[in-house]
Each structure stands twice: as structure tokens, then as C-alpha cells.
Amino acid sequence: MQEIYISTDVESDGPIPGPYSMLSFGSAAYTADKNLIGTFTANLETLPDASADPTTATWWLTQPEAWAACRSNLESPQAAMTRYVTWLKSLPGKPIFVAFPAGFDFMFVYWYLIRFAGESPFSFSALDMKSFAMALMKSDFKKSAKKYMPKTWFDDLPHTHIALDDAIEQGALFCNMLKENRK
């Protein structure tokens, strides 16, 4: 069964799920040859007992377009995560969670999947693009940030802090890294 790389980006109102909410997430499903075979996005209602982190709320004030985008067409976390599981299971291969950084995005997605859908099609694992870049560039972890990556890895795609835009951009970056690795 082929792997389908699910590049995912999360927008939240704080650093961890539970006390804070995942506001929006987007996923772009890519094959290894950079064929974008599908996308998924959802804007979520906040958790009933959660509140916004003051530092994150201040940052959101600098991103009015992204804020407006993630606060429109809200749906319950249960409805969104149930739809997400159905979408993931409909893909023609094994879904592999990919993010930059995976530690943040996977934490939110996994927590919401287990709490609201009762399962995770990703199991317990995620592929971290920064760690992959570290290995490819044979660098220290601190030197594997995007500013140190070869420009040839980047497609001309926007990074808008709108979850789906960023998932598509980072998915293309991942596929370019994967191609470099397989040369």
C-alpha cells in the first residue's frame, strides 16, 4: 500500500490542546511524486471550558485576515474530526502525518481525533519535516530551520497562516525534500 503524505497545519489560540482550542486545521494529501490528490480543512468551535492564551491572542491581532478566515463557517470539533477520519480513510493509501513542526500540529490533531472521533488513522506517529531536513542537510537541529534550507526545495506558494494554504505549501516542500533524499 502506497504512503499518502498528509501535510497538516494547525491554527490554535494557545500552546496545548485542552486548556486552549484548535481553531482551524488544514491537510493536503500528497503522493511521493508531489501529486496533490486531495485537501481537507475545518474551522472549529472553541472548546467549552478553554480560553485564549494572552500571548497567542496578541499574535492573532497581527494576522487579521488569517483570524477572519479561521473564525468563519465554524463547526463542532466532533463533526469536523468525524469528517476528517472519513476523508483520511477514503484516500488511496496509508496516511502519514507530516508537519513543520510535527510536535505542535500532531499534538493538537491527535488529541482532537481521540477525543472527538475515538481513533487516529495516523496511529501514534508523525513525520517531522525539521528533523528530516536536519538529516538531509547533515546539520545541527537548530540549523534545520526553513531559513537554512536550500531555496530549490521551495515552490512559489504562499505562507498565509491560513491552515490549508500553509499545509499545501509545506506539503510541496516535503515532497521536494523527499525527492532530494531519493536521488
Disulfide bonds with the S-S distance in Angstrom:
none
